[in-house]
Amino acid sequence: MSLELERLSNRQWQRLHDEALQQAPQLRQQAIDEFWRGLNAALWGRLSAAQRAATRLSHRLQQHQQQRQRGPHAAG
């Protein structure tokens, strides 16, 4: 604990405590909002990457199916 905090009177400690209690709900809500914004951004980033991979796979599968339908000797 810093020397400055050690020198506070009981009244000053109580005032700081009351201020902290008053600020706690707002700070808690800000932290929750920030958490969800960060989580949503991370999930959307992962989802976008997964969607791109799924699209690439789908195109490859379509190409493979078309090549099989043309027959083994058709030029690609």
Secondary structure, DSSP 8 states (H G I E B T S, - for coil): --HHHHT--HHHHHHHHHHHHHHHHHHHHHHHHHHHHHHHHHHHHHHHHHHHHHHHHHHHHHHHHHHHHH-TTS--
